[in-house]
Amino acid sequence: MDRDETVITGLSREIQEELGGRIIDPKLIPVEKFTSPDERFVYHTFFISVEEEFIPVLNDEHIGYAWLPLAAAPKPLHPGIVRTLTSQVVVNKIRYCEANS
């Protein structure tokens, strides 16, 4: 997040910058908030349910994308993402959202 951004404003900006667009009326579920031990770094993770798949316009931070079921995540993944996707609390939140979309 930039200095004067809210979490949601920062999320919207990141979607625009990294996926080249915006998601209309997203269903957002906050799944995790990580704070470093020295409290200098805070990382928010959201699950965003979209009505249909789309082709993102990726920036230079990415080399590709895929639409996959939760259980089919590619390997290797960043350790933080592995921790998030294997957390039963997070998995339950995502499954709940999928079932109620």
C-alpha positions in Angstrom: 0.0 0.0 0.0 1.1 3.5 -0.6 1.3 5.9 2.3 -2.2 7.4 2.3 -4.0 4.4 0.9 -6.6 2.2 2.6 -6.3 -1.5 2.2 -9.1 -1.6 -0.4 -7.7 1.4 -2.4 -4.3 -0.4 -2.4 -5.9 -3.6 -3.5 -7.7 -1.8 -6.4 -4.5 -0.1 -7.5 -2.6 -3.4 -7.4 -5.3 -5.1 -9.5 -5.0 -2.3 -12.1 -1.2 -2.3 -12.1 -0.7 -6.1 -12.2 -3.7 -7.4 -14.1 -4.3 -4.4 -16.4 -7.9 -3.8 -15.4 -10.4 -3.6 -12.6 -12.8 -6.2 -11.3 -16.4 -5.0 -11.4 -18.2 -5.5 -8.1 -15.7 -8.0 -6.6 -16.6 -10.3 -3.8 -13.6 -9.8 -1.5 -12.7 -12.1 1.4 -9.8 -11.2 3.5 -8.0 -14.4 4.2 -4.8 -13.4 5.9 -2.8 -10.5 7.3 0.9 -11.1 7.9 2.9 -8.6 10.0 6.7 -9.0 10.2 8.2 -9.4 13.7 9.6 -5.9 13.6 6.1 -4.6 12.4 7.7 -2.8 9.4 6.0 -4.9 6.8 2.3 -5.8 6.6 0.9 -8.0 3.9 -2.8 -8.5 3.2 -4.1 -11.5 1.2 -7.5 -11.5 -0.3 -9.6 -14.1 -2.2 -11.5 -12.4 -5.0 -14.4 -14.2 -6.6 -15.1 -13.1 -10.2 -18.1 -13.9 -12.2 -16.1 -15.3 -15.1 -12.6 -15.9 -16.2 -10.8 -13.1 -18.1 -7.5 -12.6 -19.8 -5.4 -10.3 -17.6 -2.9 -7.9 -19.1 0.1 -8.7 -16.9 2.9 -6.2 -16.0 6.6 -7.0 -15.8 6.2 -8.6 -12.3 4.6 -11.7 -13.9 5.6 -14.2 -16.6 2.2 -15.9 -16.9 -1.1 -16.8 -15.3 -3.5 -19.7 -15.1 -7.1 -20.3 -13.9 -6.8 -23.3 -11.6 -8.7 -25.1 -8.9 -7.3 -24.4 -5.4 -5.9 -27.9 -5.1 -4.0 -27.6 -8.4 -1.6 -24.8 -7.6 1.7 -25.1 -9.5 5.0 -25.8 -7.7 7.3 -24.3 -6.6 5.4 -21.4 -5.0 6.6 -18.6 -2.8 6.7 -19.9 0.8 4.2 -17.3 1.9 1.7 -18.4 -0.7 2.3 -22.1 0.3 1.5 -21.2 3.9 -1.6 -19.3 2.9 -2.9 -22.0 0.6 -2.3 -24.8 3.1 -3.9 -23.0 6.0 -7.2 -24.8 6.8 -8.7 -21.5 7.9 -7.9 -20.0 4.5 -9.1 -23.0 2.6 -12.4 -23.0 4.5 -12.9 -19.3 3.7 -12.2 -19.9 0.0 -14.5 -22.9 -0.2 -17.3 -21.1 1.6 -17.0 -18.2 -0.9 -17.0 -20.6 -3.9 -20.1 -22.4 -2.5 -22.0 -19.1 -2.0 -21.1 -17.4 -5.3 
